[in-house]
Amino acid sequence: MRSSATAAAAAEADQSRAMYELCALLLTVLRAWPEEGGGRAPAWPRQVTAAGVASMLLGASVALMLCGSVTFMLGFFLMPWVIGLACVFLFVGFVTNLSGIWRAILWPAGAAACSSSPKVASTCILDMA
């Protein structure tokens, strides 16, 4: 029982030390200007440990995974709307071309002769009416 308590305390100490190193690393990266009043260079930490760099990379990877999951869920929920909109545009395009299709089916010779050039087609439409 006592060994599990000491192991938990040691794990908590390691975790808090890693958090402290991560915060020190982030402050080092974010601090760009010297502090006001002193006029001396900022006090940089002497060294950044491998655990601090690993913690920063772990935090960045978790942030990217969360952003990727959110993006995936948005795409997953919006995909039916995109497919529905594509179907609506397909239907509108079909209805728009329906008159030309019926003209080609009912009067195949007249439609072929009238579609040779725009100038001939405009006179052909006047002749058909």
Rosetta blueprint (number, residue, H / E / L):
1 M L
2 R H
3 S H
4 S H
5 A H
6 T H
7 A H
8 A H
9 A H
10 A H
11 A H
12 E H
13 A H
14 D H
15 Q H
16 S H
17 R H
18 A H
19 M H
20 Y H
21 E H
22 L H
23 C H
24 A H
25 L H
26 L H
27 L H
28 T H
29 V H
30 L H
31 R L
32 A L
33 W L
34 P L
35 E L
36 E L
37 G L
38 G L
39 G L
40 R L
41 A L
42 P L
43 A L
44 W L
45 P L
46 R L
47 Q L
48 V L
49 T L
50 A H
51 A H
52 G H
53 V H
54 A H
55 S H
56 M H
57 L H
58 L H
59 G H
60 A H
61 S H
62 V H
63 A H
64 L H
65 M H
66 L H
67 C H
68 G H
69 S H
70 V H
71 T H
72 F H
73 M H
74 L H
75 G H
76 F H
77 F H
78 L H
79 M H
80 P H
81 W H
82 V H
83 I H
84 G H
85 L H
86 A H
87 C H
88 V H
89 F H
90 L H
91 F H
92 V H
93 G H
94 F H
95 V H
96 T H
97 N H
98 L H
99 S H
100 G H
101 I H
102 W H
103 R H
104 A H
105 I H
106 L H
107 W L
108 P H
109 A H
110 G H
111 A H
112 A H
113 A H
114 C H
115 S L
116 S L
117 S L
118 P H
119 K H
120 V H
121 A H
122 S H
123 T H
124 C H
125 I H
126 L H
127 D H
128 M H
129 A L
